[in-house]
Amino acid sequence: MCGIVGYVGNRACSEVLLSGLSRLEYRGYDSAGIAIGTSSGDVVIRRTEGKLASLFTAFREEPFDGTIGLGHTRWATHGRPVERNAHPHRAGRVVVAHNGIIENYAVLKRELIKEGRTFESETDTEVVAHLIDHALESGSTTLHDAVRRAMKLVEGSYAIVVMLGDKPEELVVARNASPMVLGQEGDEIFIASDVPAVLPYTRDFIYLEDGDTAVLKVGDIAIFDAAGEPVTRQVKRINWDPISAEKQGYKHFMLKEIHEQPERITDTLRGRVSVDRGDVDFGPMEGIEDGWLDTLERIVFVACGTSYYAAQIAKYIIEDFSRVPVDVELASEFRYRNPIINERTLCVPMSQSGETADTLAAMRLAMELGAKTIAVCNVVESTMTREADGVIYTHAGPEIGVASTKAFSTQLVVGLMLGVWLGRRRGVLDEEGGREILEALRDVPQTMSKMLHEKAIYKHIAYNFSDVNSFLYLGRGNLYPIAAEGALKLKEISYIHAEGYAAGEMKHGPIALIDESLPVVVLIPKNRVYEKVFSNLEEVKARQGRLIVVATEGDDDVREFADVVLEIPDVPEYIQPLLTVVVMQLLAYHIADFKGTDVDQPRNLAKSVTVE
């Protein structure tokens, strides 16, 4: 969603702010702005709608600089994506940038208007600026005190950074249910919504907790908890290499991240898998007591978007390997009903960012109802990982492309490992069975690397299929979620309508869509439902559908029906999702690239959905 960058130190900060905003483009945005305290003692604000290039142009035409400032990329929630709604906002003496949603802003705005205050924007954020300015006029002697007084009136989620427009000597930040990190390198202090924004400048980060505020001056960070008491938060060393946020010669971040998957899967497995013992070790989980798994009756995954499809595949694996019933719930639906959860339920929230608003809310609801939680997440020290009873990190590294690739494949790997881990501990899976599964999983990076060398056939498909209006994707068993994920990828980045369907349900509706103009992607590697899916090929071909078939190498039978065949190596059924999803990613990428869409930052989408 929105992105924040801030700086206070001794260098001219425009480069830090603008480059930091560039590294946050993946979060999605429709306008941007910066505010810098200049040497003359005032604050200059520059805002533009549209892409960051517009802000860069405006800055070059009328440059200004100073050693303290803040920047923001906005994804519209209240008010249109126009310049007057862009951040930072100013009210009286106060300059503010904000991520999140102020749920009671309309009530607060009416009260402020009654007191004679005027508003220039349609945003909820401007209300925050007025509240803080009002607190300063009403007796607060410091900016920090004014921020604390103002935020006590606010309901909702926020990460804010504030400075005085007439005395820009410090930054004050506050956080509640919206991500914010602080970094320090010598006397320089950095603020960001996400680590990659300022990773070139520091590796040492402090993750603020809900209710925290902080006062940032040159060389000094003072943090206060929700009660206003001084508190120390642990400094975390982040070992991500800044170069991992660069394209490294690839045309798009998405393509780079597709090709990174073998290495990232290796990272996910590293130190956790013992092939000799046929077992998995995730390390200690402080909130999961010894013996609790013996009482486990049910597992509930809660997730959104791509993570939801990864969770669906985990359901097949875990039920097969451990014989524990598994439900998979859309977090946005789960949180607003009355779910049946008890102390013998394990809730597994799955999220790349660990900040997805609906998934966080669903996890918290499950915990309130007595469930234990194990978060599957990529981002270290995100809110979800701090609140869960246990954590399994995917180790995908920073993912810049909005459309998820390596985060998804590493989630699939964690799902497989989780199945083995539970199966071994519950006595369902023996050592030999665990060894067989983990040997196959260990071979995936090498197998996947070989698949990634193929390019020509995808460009051929892009040339021949990019002008269509719709795609149908069919899969069965643990490949049904891959069909859904493939359709999601195509619609996200190419803007072509696509629908993923369970192959066995084709005759219950989608068959009516099939004619000579409709491409149908069918996932049909050799597995237990091969013959069943083969009948779908025949049915599609009988209606003159255009068949793109994903099949096992050497399967000549499918070629009789297919317009195009994309092959994967012959691997066990539980490994097939990891290889077929690479085909889905490459197919979507090359069609989108051929069409010339913005692959890394598709319209209307955001990397991390931190608001409802």
KEVO-377801 format. One record per residue: x, y, z of N, C-alpha, C in turn. Coordinates in steps of 0.02 Angstrom, whole numbers, plus 50000, padded with zeros to 5 digits. Example, Ala and Ser with C-alpha at 12.3 -4.5 7.8 and 13.67 -1.06 7.14 Angstrom:
! KEVO-377801
506604971650390506154977550390506604983550390/506424988850354506844994750357506455000250394/
END
This chain:
! KEVO-377801
500434994150000500005000050000500455006350000/500275011450039500675017550041501375016150068/501845020550052502525019850076502775026250107/503155025650162503445031350196504205030650199/504545036250189505275036650200505405043050239/505855042850288506045048850325506785048850340/507055054750352507775055250367507895061350411/508355060450459508645066050495509385064450506/509815069150489510535067850494510925073950472/511485072750439511925078250420512005078950345/511735074250307511805074750233511185078050203/511255080450142510675082850104510225076750091/509595077350112509185071350116508755069950055/508745074350005508305073149948508455066549914/509095064849908509275058549874509025052549915/509075052849981508835047450024508085046550015/507725052150016506995051750011506765049249943/507035052049890506815050149823507015043149804/507625041149822507835034349806507445029349849/507305031249912506905026949956506205025849929/505895031149905505225030449875505245026049814/505785026449775505855022149716505855014749737/506195013349793506225006349816505565003949848/505105008549859504455006749886503915006649833/504105007549769503605007549716503205001149714/503524995549733503184989149731502564988949776/502514993449824501934993349869501304995949835/501384999049776500815001749741500695008949761/500545013349713500425020349730500115023849670/499815029649683499525033749629499735041049633/500105042849685500375049649691500955049449741/501335054749743501925054649786502115061849806/502515062349860502735068949880503295068649931/503645074149939504175074749989504095081450025/504345081650086504375087950125505065088150156/505425093850148506105094450172506175100950211/506475100350271506635106250309507275109450283/507235115550259507795118850227508215122750277/508785125050253509245128750297508955135350320/508445137850286508135144150306507635143250362/507525137050384507105135750441506375134450425/506205133850360505525132250342505505125350308/504915123050289504825116550257504525117650187/504835114650138504585114950069504275108150053/503665108350026503305102250007503225102149932/503355096449902503255095449830502865088949821/502285089249785501865083449775501645083049702/501555076949678501315075949610500865069749609/500405069649562500005063649551500365059349498/500185052949496500475048349447501115045249471/501535043249424502145039649439502675044249470/503165041049501503705044849534504095049149485/504105047149422504465051249373504215058349372/503575059449385503305066249387503595070149446/503665066849504503955070149562504695071749549/505055067049519505755068249504505845074249457/505405074649407505435080249359505305086849395/504785086849436504615092949473505185095149519/505525090349549506085091949594506675094649555/506815091649497507385094149457507255101249432/506635102749416506485109449390506535114749444/506365113049506506415117649562506715114049621/507375113049622507685109149675507705112949742/507705109149796507785111749863508065106149905/508375107749962508665102450002508755104550074/508895099650115509015100650186509215094050217/509305094050282509555087950316509015084350356/508395086250347507835082850380507245082950333/506895077250328506325077150283505955070550284/505415070450246505015064350241504705063950171/504565057850151504275056650085503725051450089/503305051250038502715046850041502485044949970/502305038749961501935036549902501245034549926/500725037049892500035036049914499655031249869/499285026749901498805022449866498125024549893/497705027349850497105030849872496625026349911/496415028649970495875025450008495315030550022/495505036850035495015042150045495195047849998/494775049249950494915054549903495265052149840/495165055749787495425053849721496185054349719/496495050849672497225051249665497445057549627/497375063249660497575069649631498075073049677/498395078349653498935081549690498725084049758/498125086949764497925089749829497805084449882/497705078149860497615072649907498265068949921/498795070749884499445067549895499735069749962/500175065649990500535067250051501215070150032/501545073750077501355075550145500805081050146/500435081250202499935086350213500185091250266/499945097350260500135102350311499505105750338/499485106550404498955110250437499285114650490/499235121150481499575125750527500315124550527/500585122750585501305121650592501525114550575/501045110050565501185102850565501185099950495/501705095950480501775092350417501745084850433/501325081150396501205074050412501195069850348/501475063850353501355058550304501095052550343/500645048750312500275043550349500125037650305/500225031650332499975025450303499425022750347/498915019850317498385016750356497715019950342/497235018650385496555021350377496305023850444/496105030150447495805032950507495055031750502/494805027050542494105024850534493595030050558/493785034150605493315039250631493475046150605/493795046550547494025053050522493435057750508/492865054950484492305059350466492035062950528/491975059350584491745062450646492235067750669/492875066050669493385070750691493405076950645/493315075750581493345081350533492765086150546/492175083550558491595087950573491725092250635/492025089150686492165092850748492685098350735/493195096750695493705101650680493435107450639/492985105950592492685111150551492265115850595/491905112950644491515117050690491955121850729/492585119850741493045124150777493385129250731/493195129350668493445134450623494015132250577/494185125850580494735123450537494485121950466/494905123250418494735122050348495185116650320/494915112750273495265107150244495375108150169/495955106150146496125106950075496055100450036/496035094750071496015088250036495395084350057/495325078550025494785073850042495025068150086/495645068550109495965062750142495815062450217/495885056450244495845055650316496475058150350/497025058350314497675060350343497685067650364/497355071950326497365079050344497045080150412/496585075850431496285076250498496825075450551/497295070850540497835069750588498255075950595/498425079050539498825085150542498475090550583/497825091350572497445096450610497405094650684/497315088350700497285086350770497925087950807/498495086650774499145087950806499245095550813/499065099250761499135106550764498685109450818/498085106650824497625108950877497915107550946/498225101750954498535100151019499095105051036/499475107050986500015112050998499725118751019/499155120450989498835126851007498485126451075/498385120251099497985119351160498405117251220/499055118651217499455117551277500025112651272/500055108651219500625104051212501265108151202/501765106651241502385110451237502905107251192/502785100951173503245097551127502835094251072/503155093151015502825089750960502645082650980/503075079351018502925072451039502285072251081/502225076851127501615076951169500995078251126/501065082751078500495084251034500295078150993/500775074450968500625068350930500275063350974/500515062351035500205057451081499485059551097/499375065851110498695068251125498235067251066/498475068851007498065068350947497885061150931/498375056750936498255049750915497805046050964/497725048651025497245045551072496525046351048/496415051251004495745052550978495595048450915/496115045350888496055042050823495885034650832/495435032350789495275025150785495475022650716/495845017150715496045014350651496775012450650/497045011850590497745009850582498155015750557/498765016250582499175021750559499915020350571/500315022850526501035023950537501145031050512/501325035550558501395042650538502095045050554/502315049950514502925053650528502755061050524/502985064850574502765071750583503365076250594/503345082250567503835087450585503495094250585/503805098950619503545105750622503765109650561/503285113050531503435116950471503835123150484/503815125750546504175131850562504795130550604/504905124150622505495122450663505685115250650/505925113850590506055106850570506715104250599/506695102550663507305100150697507265092850717/506665089950717506575083050738505985080050700/505985073350697505415069750671505105065750728/504445065550729504085061450777503675056350738/503705050050760503335044750726502885041250775/502355038250748501885034350789501635028550747/501505022950780501295016950744500735013450780/500235011250740499725006650765499435002750707/499564996250706499284991650656499484993350585/500034996850576500304998350510501064998250517/501424995150469502134993950480502565000250477/503085000250519503585005650518504225003150551/504795004550518505445002750546505885008950551/506325008850599506825014150607507515011150595/507945014850561508625012650550509115017850574/509715015650593510215020450615510905018350590/511275023250566511965022250545512355028350569/512715027550624513055033350653512545038450678/512635044650656512165049950676511555050350631/511525046250579510975046550532510405042050555/509795044750552509195040950571508745040450510/508495034350497508075033050439507405030150462/506885031750425506215029250437505965026150372/505605020550377505325017550317504735013050334/504305012150285503765007250291504025000250285/504584999550249504854992950236505604993550228/505954988350249506694988450251507024990350185/506814987650127507184989050065507264996450049/506815000650074506845007850058507505011050078/507785008950135508385012150160508955007050171/508885001150143509394996050153510084998050127/510125002150074510795004350053511175008650104/510805011250154511115015750202511255012650269/510895007450287510995004250352510744997150351/511024993050395510774986150404510464985150473/510484990350515510234989750584509554993050590/509054989050610508364991450610508024990050677/507574994550694507144993850753506424993450727/506064988250747505364987450728504924990050783/504564995450769504114998350819503524993750830/503254993850890502664989850907502054994350910/501464991150908500844994950911500824999350973/500645005750962500605010451018501245014351029/501795012250997502435015751006502435022550973/502795027151003502975033450972503725034250979/504025038550938504745039650943504915046650921/505425049450953505685055950936506375054950906/506475057450846507085056250808507455062750796/508065063050821508505068750810509165066150784/509595070750762510255068650737510605064450790/510755058250774511125053850819510725051050877/510065052050878509695049750938508995047350919/508815041550947508135038750942507875037751012/507325040951028506995039951093506305036951080/506195030851106505575027151094505155026851157/504505027551149504035027351205503485022351190/503265018751241502735013751230502055017151232/501515013151229500845015851225500655020051286/500975018551343500845022451404501265028751409/501705029751359502125035651360502775034751398/502915028651419503525027351456504115025851408/504715028251424505285026551382505395018951380/505565016451322505645009351313506205008051263/506535002351271507065000351225506794994751180/506854995551115506664990351068507304987451037/507294980951028507894977551005508094979650935/508744980450924509004981950858509114975350821/508844974850761508914968850720509384970250662/509844965650652510314966150596510004962550536/509914966050482509624963150421510184961750372/510224955450350510774953450307510604953250233/510014955750214509854956150143510364960650109/510584958550051511044962550011510654967849972/510844974249976510484979349938510434977849864/510924974249837510914972849765510344968249747/510074964649798509504960249784508884964249767/508894970649780508334974949761508434978049692/508934976049657509064978449589508884973049539/508804974749476508574969949426509114965349400/509744967149410510304962749391510264960449318/510084964949275510084963449204509424960749177/508964958749220508314956549197507884962549177/507424961449131507004966849107506544969449162/506304964849203505844966649257506034963049321/505844965949377505944962649441505594955849442/505004955549413504624949249415505024943649382/505314945049324505704939849290506314937849331/506644942749360507204941349404506994936849462/506424938349491506194934449549505954927449531/505694926749470505534919949445506174915849442/506704918849416507334915249408507704914249474/507534918049524507844917249591507554911349629/507004908549606506654903549647507064897449667/507474894649622507874888949645508314890649705/508624896349703509064898449759508664899849822/508084902949814507674904549872507384898249904/507214893349863506964887049890507524883549930/508134883949904508704881249941508764884650009/508674891250010508704894950074508154892750121/507564891350094507004889250136507144882450169/507474878050131507624871350156508224871250203/508684875950193509334875750227509274875450303/509604870450332509634869850405509004866950436/508504865250396507874862750423507744855450406/508044853150351507874846650325508434841750338/508264836050367508734830450375508474824650333/508774823850274508554818450230508704811650263/509274811050297509464804750328508934802550379/508684807250418508184805550469507474805850443/507404808350381506734809050354506304813750394/506604819350417506244823750463506414831050450/506014835250479506094842550473506134845450543/506574850450551506644853850615506594861350604/506044864350628505944871550621506254875450678/506564872050726506834875450783506304876450836/506484879550891506004880350947505444885150929/504844883550951504264888050945504014889051016/504184894751044504084895851115503354895251137/502894896951092502194896851111501854890151100/502214885251074501934878651062502254873851111/501874871751162502154867651214502274860451190/502764857151221502894850151207502264846051220/502094841851173501514837551182500864840451156/500864847051141500234850151119499994847151053/500464845451009500264842750944499884836150952/499984832651007499614826451019498874827751029/498704833751050498004835551061497684838951001/498084840150949497844843850891497284840150856/496724843750844496154840750810496044843650740/496294849650727496114852950665496604858750652/496724859950588497154865550566496734870150522/496794876650533496444881550492496964886450465/497034886650399497454891650366497014897750353/497294903750365496964909950346497454913850302/497214916350246497654919550198497244923550147/497594927450107497284931450055497684930749990/497354931649934497694931849869498104925649854/498704926649830499144921149812499284916649871/499354919449931499474915249990498904910450003/498304912449984497724908049992497794901749950/498054902549889498144896649847498714892249872/499234895249900499764891249931499494887249989/499054890450028498744886950085498304881150062/497954882050006497544876649980497964870549962/498544871649934498994866149917499254862949981/499424867050031499644864350095499114859750126/498484861350115497944857050141498014849950113/498104849250047498184842650017498774838950048/499324842550056499934839350081499864837150154/499634841750195499604840350267499104834850283/498524835150251498044829750263498314823050241/498674822950185498954816650160499514814050205/499954818450227500544816350264500414815350339/499934819150368499834818850440499144816650462/498664816450414497974814450428497634819050478/497834825350479497484830450519497014834150473/496374835050492495914838950450496164846150443/496134848750382496364855550368495824859450332/495674865350355495234870050321495654875950297/495464878850241495804884750215495284890150207/495394895850239494904901250241495194907650211/494784911050173494954917850154494924922250217/495474925350233495504929150296494974934550298/494834937650241494344943050240493644940650256/493504934250244492854931350262492854928650333/493394925250350493454922150416493364927050473/493644933050465493654937750520492964940650536/492494940050490491834943150501491284937950511/491464931950529490954927150547491114924250616/490744919250636490834916350703491134909450694/491784908850683492084902450666492114897750727/492114891250712492164886250765492904884650776/493174887550828493884887050845493934885450919/494404881150938494504879951009495254878951023/495404876951085496104876451106496474870551074/496114866351037496434860851001496484862150926/496424868550909496474870850839497144874350829/497474872750774498074876450753497874880950696/497964887450705497844892350652498514894150620/498544893750554499154895350517499014901250471/499174907450493499124913150448499704913050399/499564914150336500084913950284500084920650248/500654924050248500704930650219501424932150200/501534934850142502214936850122502474942350168/502064947450178502294953450214502234952750290/501764948650313501624948450384501244954450409/501004958650363500634964650382499944964950350/499744959750313499104959750279498544960650330/498154965850321497664967750373497164962250389/496874959250338496364954150349496664947950382/497264945950360497574940050388497764941150461/498014947050476498164948650546497534948350589/496994951250564496374951350603496114944250612/496164940050561495924933150566496344929250616/497004930250615497444927050664497264929050735/497154935450745496994937950812496334935150836/495854934450791495204931550810495304924250831/495694920450792495814913450809496154912850878/496624917350892496964917250956496484918851013/496034923651001495534925351052495094919351069/494974915151019494544909251028494914903251054/495564904051068495944898751101496434894951057/496464896550992496904892750947497644894550959/498074889850947498794891150940498914893550868/499454897450859499584900150792500314899050773/500414897050711501084896750681501054900850617/501394906450615501384910850556501884908450504/501674908350442502114907050385502204913750349/502814916350351502924923350331503614924250302/503694929350262504354930750232504724936250269/504374941150295504694947150322504834946250397/505464946550414505694945650483505434951350527/505194949550586504964954350635504354958350613/503984955850564503354959050546502854957950603/502304961550600501814961150655501574954050666/501424950550613501164943750619501654939150654/502284939750637502784935250667502904936850741/502804943050760502904944950830502324942650874/501724942050844501144940350884500984932850886/501224929150836501054921950832501424918050886/501164912050901501494907650949502134904650920/502144903550856502724900850822502774903950752/503374903550723503484906650658503894901850614/503694901350551504104898050500504234903150446/504854905550442505034910350390505164906850324/504924909950270505024907050204505704908650174/506024913950197506694915950173506714917150098/506174920150072506154921850000506564928049985/506744931950036507094938150023506604943549999/506834949749990506384955049969506084953549900/505434954249895505084953149831504814959849809/505074962349753504904969149731504304969149684/504274964349638503694963949593503054963049633/502544966749614501904966249650501614959249644/501644956249585501384949449575501874944449607/501644940649655502074936349694502304930249653/502944928649660503234922749627503624918649676/504214921149695504644917249741504344916649810/503944921549831503614921049895503124915249894/502774914349838502294908849832502644902149832/503174901449792503504894849788503824892949855/504084897749891504364896049957503814894450007/503224897349999502654895350041502464888150027/502484886049963502344879149946502844874449980/503474876449980503994872350012503864871750087/503674877250119503514876950190502924872450202/502424872650158501844868250165502044860850163/502504859150118502754852350115503134850450178/503574854850200503954853450261503494852950321/502984857150323502524856950379502154850250380/501984847650321501664841150317502104835550344/502744835650324503214830650350503304831450425/503394837550448503504838950520502914836350562/502304837750540501724835450577501644827850571/501754825150511501684818050500502154813950543/502774816250549503264812650590503084813050664/502874818950686502734819750757502084816350779/501644815350733501024811850750501044804450734/501624802150711501704795050700501374792250638/501154796650594500824794450532501324792950478/501854796950476502374796350424503004793350456/503244787850429503844784750457504474787850426/505044785650451505684788450429505784787450355/505634781650330505734780250258505294784750215/504664785450237504214789850199504444797050200/504674799450257504934806250262505544807250219/505984802050218506584802550178506424803050104/505954799150081505764799250010505504806149989/505074809050031504794815650016505344820950015/505774820850065506284826050071506824825350018/506974819349996507434818449940507154821749877/506514820649864506204823749806506194831349812/506054833749872506044841049883506734844049875/507244840549898507934842949893508144843749820/507854839849774508044840149704507694845749666/507204848849696506804853849661507214859649634/507664862749673508024868449645508404866949580/508734861349577509094859449517508614858249458/508074854749472507574853349420507264859849394/507094864249440506794870649421507274874949380/507914874749398508414878749361508434876749288/508394870349275508394867949205507784870449168/507214870549201506594872849169506634880249150/506994884149189507004891349179507424893449119/507794888749089508184890349029507744891048967/507144888248969506694888348912506354895148905/506434898448848506134905048837505734905348773/505984902248720505694903248653504964901348650/504774895748681504084893548676503594898348709/503814901648763503384906348796503294912748754/503814914748721503754920548676503294918848617/503324912648594502884910448540502154910648563/502024908348624501344908548650501104915748658/501544920048683501364927148692501164930248626/501534928748574501394931448507500714929248482/500534922948496499924920048468499304920748512/499404922348577498834922248622498714928848659/499124933848647499074939948687498484944448667/498164942948611497614947248588496924944648609/496904939348649496254936548669495964940448727/495324939348740494974943048793494924939048858/495024932448854494914928348914495294921848908/495484919048965495804912448971495424908349021/495424901749011495164897149061495734892449082/495834891649147496354887249174496014881549211/496244875349197495944869449228496484865349263/496344863149324496784858749361496374854549409/496664849149431496304844749477496754842549534/496464840949591496864839049649497284844849671/497914843649688498334849049712498554853849657/498334852649595498474857249540497884861849525/497324860649558496774865549551496974872349579/497294872849639497514879449661498054882449615/498444878249582498934880949534498584883949474/498044880749452497654883649397497374890449418/497124890849480496864897249505497414902449510/498004900449534498574904949539498814907149470/498814902549421499004904449353498534909649324/497884908749336497394913549312497484920249346/497624920049411497734926249448498334930049421/498884926449408499484929749382499344933149315/498984929649271498844932449205498424938749210/497894938449251497464944349256497814950149291/498244948549340498594953849376499034958049331/499414954749289499944958449253499804959649179/499344955849149499194956949078498524960449068/498114960549121497434963349119496964959449073/497144953149060496694948749023496264944949074/495624944749063495204940949109495394933549107/495454930549165495634923449169495274920349229/495084914049221494714910549273495044903749285/495204902249348495464895749366494914891449393/494864885349367494294881049385494534873949400/494184870549444494314863449456494084859649393/494534855649366494394852349302493764848149305/493634844849362493044840749369492394844649368/492434851249375491854855549375491734858849308/492144857249259492094860649195491394860149165/491094854349172490434853349141489874856849180/490054859649238489554863149279489574870649267/489684872649205489664879749190490184882049139/490834881449155491344884349110491334881449039/491084875449030491074872448963490664876748915/490204880648941489804885048899490214890548867/490794892048895491224897348869491674895148812/491754888548804492274885948759492054886348686/492454889748647492384889848574493064890948544/493084892248479493734892648444494144898748465/493854903348502494224909348522494524908848592/494334903748631494534903448702495144899048713/495694901848737496254897648758496094894248825/496244887748828496134883948889496794880948910/497034882848969497654880248997497474874349041/497734868349024497564862349061498194859449093/498174858549159498734855549196498614848049200/499034844149165498914837049161499564832949163/499984834049213500554829549221500314822649244/500734817649238500544810849257500454810549333/499834809149354499684808349425499044804249432/498774803949492498214799349504497574801349468/497524807749446496914809949411497044811349337/497594808649313497794809949243497224808149195/496944802149201496434799949154495814804449158/495654806549219495064810949227495164817549190/495764820449198495894826849165495954825949090/496194820049068496254818848996495574819448962/495054817448996494384818148966494204825448955/494464829948998494354837148987494684839448923/495284836848908495614838548845495164836848786/494884831048789494464828848733493844833148727/493564835048784492964839148783493104846248757/493674849048776493864855648752493994855348677/494364850248655494534849748585493904848748542/493414845048567492794843948530492414850448519/492554855448560492214861948553492684867148524/493234864948496493714869048458494084874048502/494114872848568494514877148611495244876748594/495614881948610496334882248595496714879748657/497024874048652497304870648710498044872048720/498204874748779498894875248803498954870148860/499344865048850499364859348896500024859048933/500004858348999500594857349040500614849949059/501124846549032501134839249037501824836749057/501864830449075502494827149093502904826049029/503554827049035504004825948979503884819048949/503844818748882503764812448847503054810048840/502574813848864501874811848857501624813748787/501674809048741501474810348672500714810248663/500354807248709499634806648701499284813448700/499544818148741499204824648744499314828748681/499834827248643499994831248584499464830748530/499094825248531498554824348482498024829848489/497954832548550497424837348564497684844448572/498314845248591498564851848612498794856148554/498674862548559498974867448514499694868748535/499814868848600500474870048628500564865348688/501154862348694501304858248753501894861248790/501804862348855502344864648898502504858948946/503124856748947503304850748983503634852249050/503494847749098503864847749161504164840749170/504704840149209504994833549221504514829049259/504634822549254504224817549290504434817549363/503994820149406504144820749478503544818149517/503634816649582503074814449623502514819649624/501914817349635501324821549633501384827549680/501664826549740501704832049788502224837349769/502654835849720503144840649695502864844449634/502364841849601502114844749539501894852049546/501574854149602501404861249606502004865949601/502574863949628503164868249626503424869249555/503344864449512503584865049444503064868049397/502434865949405501914868749362501814876149374/501934878549435501824885749447502354889849411/502944887149401503454890849361503204891849290/502884886749262502594887349195502054892749195/501634892749247501104897849252501404904949255/501934905749294502254912249302502554914649236/502914910349202503234912249139502724913749085/502194909849084501664910949035501354917849045/501174919549107500884926049121501374931649107/502004930749127502504935949118502594937649044/502694932549003502854933948932502254936848895/501654934848913501064937948881501014945248901/501114946648966501074953648989501634957848958/502234955048956502794958748926502664960248853/502394955348816502244956448745501714961848737/501234962148783500714967248779500964974148800/501534974348836501824980648856501524983648919/501224979448961500944982049024501504983249075/501334986549129501814987849183501854981649227/502304977149210502334970549241502464970949316/502924975149335503124975449406502624979249449/502274984049420501804988049458501144988549421/500764983049420500124983049384499644988249412/499224990749370498754995949391498304993549448/498164997949493497684996949548497894991849600/498494988949594498704983749641499244986349687/499294983249746499814984849794500134978449818/500774978849836501134972849858500884970349925/500794974949971500594973050039499944976650055/499404972850064498754975950076498664976650152/498874982450177498894983650249498274987150275/497774988150230497124990750251496584986350221/495974986950249495424982850221495224985450152/
END
